[in-house]
């Protein structure tokens, strides 16, 4: 296929190029696009280099597939342009997720939905939703989720490179300041906020990932609710979430309390998860996979699986996964692979 990657120099874009190469995706031609400041920049790919272009009229001509990972306004403008040029689009932004004519797809959960894309666009869900539903889908198929209560612990890379830089900078400043204060016999003080978050992220947790929307829920929380319903084809699914930003570089983690319509024991759920695609059940007596363990690997890791002692037909579990890899770049490449399959 002749492939274009829009947003190729970002965290997800660079991961996407690595995955296209790692998974031996059949690329006959690759074009990469970035902002004007990266025009002409050489990016490594398949033992050679590709040169960054800027988006312009006619830039997608001749391409079969365009994968987009840019902010919503740019995706809204350029995804239809890619379709008009004859390409199928896999979009990682939030621009088309709520569009009823655009399928929202997790490769392991609802792969057949890629066949019903009347606008020529297939959307990838938010990285938090992606990690959670990869683990929950096999349980939903077996016993039907009635309600879920979710708390997320989201890495700073979810805010892109600026989020990672801000955390690193605050760690360095914090270490130097703490040492200076100790030497002076003073009480250590709080770090100053940076530009990405209104409060310091180093050594802290910020219980409001995303911007505040209706009813006091954040954009990240509403994404998890609405996207879960669409992906699982469960419009009546009852769900609530609290999304928290934590000082972790890569790896989103979630604690979920899930009530089912039908009985599902802990052992039955463990058997389903042990054979589920894209899932590794960590059941070693501790069963507590960490974000560091989930970073850099394809599957999501599930642990802390147990029966809720306060309510029937309810399980508690913990899931963690790489928000840049499975949460974004890998799923996009998997959807491209699905488009190739007969």
PERA-V645224 format. One line per field, one symbol per residue. ss: DSSP state (A for helix, B for strand, O for the rest). phi: phi as a letter, one per 40 degrees, with the letter a starting at -180 (. if undefined). A space follows every 10 residues. Layout:
ss = ???
phi = ???
This chain:
ss = OBBBBBOOOO AAAAAAAAAA AAOOOOOOBB BBBOOAAAOO OBBBBOOBBB BBBOOOOOOO OOOOBBBBOO OAAAAAAAAA AAAAOOOBBB BOOOOOOOOO OOBBOOOOOO AAAAAOOOOO BBBOOOAAAA AAAAAAAAAA AAAOBBBBBB BBBBOAAAAO AAAAAAAAAA AAAAAAAAAA AAAOOOOOOO OOOOOOOOOO OOOOBBOOOO OBOAAAOBAA AAAAAAAAAA AOOOOOOBBB BBBBBBOOOO OBBBBBBBBB OOOOOAAAAA AAAAOOOOBB BOOOOOOOOO AAAAOOOOOB BBBBBBBOOO OOOBBBBBBB BOOOAAAAAA AAAAAAAAAA OO
phi = .cbbbcgccc dccccccccd cdcfccccab bbbacdcbdg ccbcafgbbb bcbbcadgcc dgccabbbba cddccccccc ccccchccbb bccccbcccc cbcbbbdcbb cccccbbccg bbbccdccdd cccdccdccc ccbgccabbb bbbbcccccg ddcccccccc cccccccccc ccccgccdbc ccccccbcbd ccgabbcacg ccbcggccdc ccdccccccc ccfbccdcaa abbbcbcbcb hcbabbbbcb cbcacccccc ccccbccgbb ccbbgbfbcb dccccgbccc bbafcacccc acfbbbabbb accccccacc cccccccccc cc
